Amino acid sequence: MSQLIRTPRTAGLAAAVSVLGLVAAGCTGAGAITGTPGATTLTVAIVANPQMRDMERLTPEFERSHPGIRVRYVTLPENAARQKITESVATGSREFDVVMISNYETPMWAGNGWLTDLQPLADRTPDYDPGDFIGPVRTSLSYRGHLYSVPFYGESSFLMYRKDLFAAQRLTMPAHPTWRQVAAFARRLHAPRQGRAGICLRGAPGWGEVLAPLNTVINTFGGRWYDLRWRARLTSPAVRRAVGFYVGLVRRAGEPAAATAGFTECATVFAQGNAALWYDATSAAGLLEDPADSKVVGKVGYAAAPVEKKAWSGWLYSWSLGIPRTTVHRDAAWKFLAWATSRDYIRLVGRRLGWSRVPPGSRESTYALPQYRKVSRAFSGPTLAAMRHADPEHPTVQPVPYTGVQFLDIPEFQDLGTRVSRQINAAIAGQQSVGAALDQSQQYAQTVGRDHRRPGRREAPGGR
C-alpha cells in the first residue's frame, strides 16, 4: 500500500472517489490553517502524487517565513484535477489562486489570456534565476518568450531494466535500444510462473496514461495523428504497425491486468521486482532508488527511450504552477510559487525528506548538488540526455501541423485523446482488435481534423 502512496501520478476510479470524498469533507491537506487574523489564504489546486504531497508536508516552512500567508490545498487525482482546473480557469472562476498545470495547457491558456505573465515577477525576484530551468522545459512553459507557469518538476521518458536479470541471462542492453530489441528482451525474461513480467507498459485509459508511451511508439515507427492538411492518419500502415506492436507486446510479455495499469501500477510492479523492463517517465527513477519504496535499489539500469526510425523518441512533460489571471492575491501567489520552485526548496526536500525525493527535471543546478549527484548517479545522465533531446517541435518522422510528443497541442486533444485511449485500452483487454480500435479512433480524429480545416479556423495559440 505504501508503494501506491509514494508513486507518481495516482490514477483510477477508486483513488478518485477517495480523494474527492476527502475534498468534499474539507480535508485539504497540510497548510490548511486559515484562522490567522488578517492572513491571506491561498487556494492551491494540485495533483495527488508524492512530489506534491511532499510539498504539502513542507508548506509549514513557507508559512513560517511568510506569516501573512496561509495555504489551502485542493488535491485531486490527475484526471479529476485536469477537468476541475480546466473548468475553473476557463470560466474565469476565482476558485483557485494557484493551479498545477503542464506544458500542454500553459501556452494555450496564456494565448487565451487565462494566466498571469510570470516573467516580470521571476526576473525581479532575488536569487530565483529562471535561466536555471532546463531549456526545453522552460521553452515548453513559455508563450511569446515569457514564462506563464514555472516547473515544479519535469520529465522525459526512458527504459528501465533489471541489470541483475540481464547479467544472469548474459544479455546486454544497448545505450540506445530499438523497440525490436526491447521486445526480444521482454519475451526472453517473461516468467509468469515466477511472478515476473517481461515488461511493464501502461494500458489504462487516459491521454496521460496509455497514450503517453504509445504516442512515442507511433512517432518513432513513422506514424502521426494528422498530416499537414489536418487529415487524420490513425489508420495509416505506420500507425497500425506501431499500435499492433505495442498491444501485442503488452499482451504477450506484459504485466498481469495490463488494461488497468497506469504509471502507478507499473511503478509498484517494477519496484517490487515483478518486471524485468519498464518504459516510462524519467521521474520514476528516484522512486526506484529509494530503499523505503523499492526492492530493486541498485539493480536498475537506464537506457534511452527505444526507437525505430528516429534517433530519439522520449516525451517532454512538466508539472508546473501557474497563477490564474482572476486571482486577487497575485503577489502572495507568486511568493508561494517562488518558494515551491526555487533552488532553496529543492535543498529543503533533500535535507528534510531525503535526496532521492528531490523534484527532478526542473533546474540544471539540481544535478550539480553533491548530495543529489550521489543518489542519482545511475540515472541523472540518462535523464538529462532524454530531456535535452526531447523535441516537441518535431515529434514525428514526417511533418505535422501540431506540437507535442505524447500529446497534440490543440484544445480538442483532452477529449480526443481520451476517446482514442479507450479504444486502445479495449484492444489491450482483448475486447476488440487493434484494427477495430483504430477504425473507430480514425472517425474521432476525422471530426476534429475537419474542424481545423474549415475556413476561418483560428488555430490554438503557439509562439513558444
Helices and strands as residue ranges (DSSP letters): H 2-6, H 13-24, E 40-47, H 50-65, E 69-76, H 78-90, E 98-102, H 105-111, H 119-123, G 130-132, H 135-140, E 142-143, E 146-147, E 150-155, E 157-162, H 163-168, H 179-189, G 192-194, E 197-200, H 211-220, H 237-253, G 258-260, H 263-271, E 275-281, G 282-284, H 285-288, E 300-304, E 317-322, H 330-340, H 343-353, G 355-357, G 364-368, H 370-375, H 380-389, H 413-428, H 434-453
